[in-house]
Amino acid sequence: MSNDDIRAQLKALLLKKSVRTGEFTLASGKTSDLYIDCRVTAMDPMGANLIGQLGWETVQAEIAHRGLDVQAIGGMTLGADPISLAVGMTSATDDKPLQVFTVRKEPKGHGKGKQIEGNFSEGDTIVIVDDVITTGGSTIKAMDVIEAAGGKIAFALVLVDREEGGREAIEARGVPVVPLFSRSTLLD
């Protein structure tokens, strides 16, 4: 299946399962005429497969374009988890697969008290993931945790950029944003 076919199938699935119009209050507290719940698509077997394929192809292209050496992929739980895992699983066919991790909203209250779980090590160069960006707040919070733990962020992979300032906020921190879809490309 070609990249264009994968993109078209994923777009159709997002529109069918994840995109709603009406009046909604977003996590940022803003109101919007558009609600996008990417988890429904990302946790669908076909959606996860399509995200894995398109995401991995996009990550590989970005790594090659920027001349990067990336070890892992992950982001803030829950939105990033299925996307990171889908891309990581697809990368397993490569000579240099990506390890997958997740960032907790708060450090664990027991055990080692970790805030980053999974396959992350200090010094790793990572791809940070988010399902939807509006203000960029959750991505930036995850960036702060990763950087405090000694991680280096290569770029952000985002399933949907709502085009409401989040991309600019993240990029102002020196992290390029690579969206698979934006509000305009999704709703064209």
RACOR-V661473 format. One record per residue. N is the residue number from 1. RES is the residue in one small letter. NEAR is the number of other C-alpha atoms within 12 Angstrom. Layout:
N	RES	NEAR
N	RES	NEAR
This chain:
1	m	11
2	s	12
3	n	19
4	d	15
5	d	14
6	i	26
7	r	28
8	a	22
9	q	25
10	l	35
11	k	33
12	a	23
13	l	30
14	l	39
15	l	28
16	k	21
17	k	22
18	s	28
19	v	27
20	r	19
21	t	17
22	g	12
23	e	13
24	f	18
25	t	16
26	l	21
27	a	18
28	s	18
29	g	11
30	k	15
31	t	16
32	s	19
33	d	16
34	l	26
35	y	28
36	i	39
37	d	31
38	c	38
39	r	31
40	v	25
41	t	34
42	a	38
43	m	29
44	d	23
45	p	18
46	m	21
47	g	35
48	a	35
49	n	30
50	l	39
51	i	48
52	g	39
53	q	35
54	l	37
55	g	45
56	w	36
57	e	29
58	t	32
59	v	42
60	q	31
61	a	16
62	e	24
63	i	26
64	a	14
65	h	13
66	r	14
67	g	12
68	l	21
69	d	24
70	v	33
71	q	31
72	a	40
73	i	49
74	g	50
75	g	47
76	m	41
77	t	30
78	l	29
79	g	35
80	a	43
81	d	32
82	p	38
83	i	49
84	s	48
85	l	37
86	a	37
87	v	43
88	g	40
89	m	27
90	t	30
91	s	31
92	a	19
93	t	15
94	d	15
95	d	10
96	k	18
97	p	24
98	l	37
99	q	31
100	v	37
101	f	39
102	t	39
103	v	39
104	r	28
105	k	26
106	e	18
107	p	17
108	k	14
109	g	11
110	h	9
111	g	9
112	k	10
113	g	12
114	k	21
115	q	28
116	i	34
117	e	29
118	g	22
119	n	24
120	f	33
121	s	24
122	e	19
123	g	18
124	d	28
125	t	29
126	i	40
127	v	49
128	i	55
129	v	54
130	d	50
131	d	44
132	v	47
133	i	43
134	t	36
135	t	26
136	g	36
137	g	26
138	s	34
139	t	44
140	i	35
141	k	27
142	a	39
143	m	39
144	d	26
145	v	31
146	i	39
147	e	26
148	a	17
149	a	22
150	g	18
151	g	30
152	k	31
153	i	40
154	a	36
155	f	39
156	a	49
157	l	46
158	v	45
159	l	48
160	v	46
161	d	36
162	r	35
163	e	25
164	e	25
165	g	20
166	g	31
167	r	34
168	e	25
169	a	25
170	i	35
171	e	22
172	a	14
173	r	23
174	g	17
175	v	28
176	p	25
177	v	39
178	v	34
179	p	33
180	l	40
181	f	34
182	s	29
183	r	28
184	s	16
185	t	20
186	l	28
187	l	21
188	d	10
